[in-house]
Amino acid sequence: DEQLDDSDGEQAQPSDEEDGNDEPLEGDLVETNPYENMVDLSADPPDYSPTSWSENHEKLLRSALGGACKRLPNNAEAHFNRGLMHMRMGRADQALKAFDYCRALYKKRIEQYGGNPPQVLLERYATFISHSAQAAHMAARSNMTADERALHLEDLQNDLLGSTQHGVNHPDVWNALGLIHLTEGACEGAKEIFEAVEVSFPDYLDAQNNLALCDLGLGKEQEATLRLQEILLRDKSHIEALCNYGVILMRHDHFEHAVRIFEDATQECGKEGRGVPFAWAGLAVAHAGMGNFEEADAAAKEAEKTANGPERANFSALQTSIFVRKLTTGSPLSIGEFDEGKSPFEVLTHRMRTASRELATPIALVALGNALRLRHEYTSEESGNRSFGAEAAERFVEALEKDGTDAAAWTQLGLLQMGSGEYASARDFNVQACVREDNLVSAWNNLGVTFQLVNNYASAEKAYSKGLSVALDSNPDLPNTETEDSDVDKGGEGAELGALSLLATACIWNNLGNLWRQQGDRFEEAQGAYNKSLLAGGDSAVVFNNLALLYISAGRLEEAEKMVEKALAVDPDFECCISNQLKLTALKEDRRERQREKRTSSTK
């Protein structure tokens, strides 16, 4: 075999002359690629990114796995994957049937090896056991009471521990056992399991993330935060840690930072995969907390789009909740958000009915009740024997029958009664909400309103004071609310917080201003409360109007007129303020008339 040395040889140069002969001459060096005309190569590289999962993909997967299990009845992996498919779709009972068949195949295979089965087989069996236990727990939560599950959980635990008797110390097994305890509320027991996993498998970050959840359940938020930060330093794309860290930030109203965290989660983990819908949902809630309802709506739609079948109803309810916020805040709605000929509230209640039927959970019933309450209060669509208010009350009661500790249900029921003028029962319902969750700012504010409506001013002031104290405890950057003279501060400086916390704080200060104004002898305190409300919530036609009423009661008509002008600049269609402007004009004219009469009388 000869090797050509290009350094010593002469290189043929192309000729500029045309001889009419397209065939190469003997001795010419011809550079050709014999395959260049066989494949049409695109200038752009192909896109191998996965396509979005759809219902058609689920049908194809179900058909393929069903066919595989029929043609390969002794293939444990096929039946295992079929069970995983059913778990993914939320069909726990069907998943258990597939897993029971798979268990028999695994046991038979292990017995064939006698006392020395391959390590790979034992690890696969341990992975199977962990998923089987989770499917059994999923089915138990749907079909059993808490007492019945207690006996069933012992069997699941023995099953998981039995998989380790073959010499396998698989982290997934212990992680599954810890998750079962955590889901049932046994945070202490779950924490012990996850701590053992952390010691034995220091690189198993899922267990460390679940350990942070245990700390949260035990009220150790600082430890949970540090643990999640450590996970993210080691793996910045760990989506569960990103989502949980974002939730902690939102608990303290650091919504802007939470938005960045959830955006990282959606970008790092792609369009599909574990935890992606929750990342989009967290992003939606964070945007809503900042008052960015358009961005929140878009993120909520992505959450619903990327969710699996059983989860999709949850995210559909979230997207509908964003829709509620857009309606009540006056945000613009696109044409595609409601059907032609139907009111937005009609579309809203229809969506929530569908989600409530699919979820059948207390929180879904509360959401449906809230939609019905809003339709009852904001529209005049009721006719005949149909009352959306009465139906809303039924849904709230149904939710409380399922979970009597749900403070949100008690709060919504109180709001419904207030809107109907039933102040005494509204007060009782708000008391129940505060007893069950004493750190719920809205519940204390509503309780103060109901006390104020029944002229119990002392109790109302205490309720408002408690609401502001709760807001301060959860948000140290809020203005201080304690003074030596009163339960509530009359001054202070604002801080840049989440829109929801600022809105709640501004609402309480406005109500306090109304309370002190009604008492007649607390002008300076009322004025300070209204100014604090404006500081927290920004320009508000309602607060400016209330300030105008305060100045009118003090006879300061010029200052009242300025407040009315500010209120109408914010909301030109504010009917109450327009009415007050007319009354103020009449008062000023009456004052001028009295002054003229006084001058005439003194002249005589």
Secondary structure, DSSP 8 states (H G I E B T S, - for coil): -----TTTS----------S--S--TT------TTTTTS---SS----------HHHHHHHHHHHHHHHHH-TT-HHHHHHHHHHHHHTT-HHHHHHHHHHHHHHHHHHHHHTTT---HHHHHHHHHHHHHHHHHHHHHHHHH--HHHHHHHHHHHHHHHHHGGGGS---HHHHHHHHHHHHHTT-HHHHHHHHHHHHHH-TT-HHHHHHHHHHHHHTT-HHHHHHHHHHHHHH-TT-HHHHHHHHHHHHHTT-HHHHHHHHHHHHHHS-SSSTTHHHHHHHHHHHHHHTT-HHHHHHHHHHHHHHS-HHHHHHHHHHHHHHHHHHHHTT----GGGS-TTS-HHHHHHHHHHHHHHHH--HHHHHHHHHHHHHHHHH----BTTB-HHHHHHHHHHHHHHH-TT-HHHHHHHHHHHHHTT-HHHHHHHHHHHHHH-TT-HHHHHHHHHHHHHTT-HHHHHHHHHHHHHHHHHH-TTS-----SSSSS-S--------HHHHHHHHHHHHHHHHHHHHHSS-HHHHHHHHHHHHHHH---HHHHHHHHHHHHHTT-HHHHHHHHHHHHHH-TT-HHHHHHHHHHHHHHHHHHHHHHHHHHHHH-
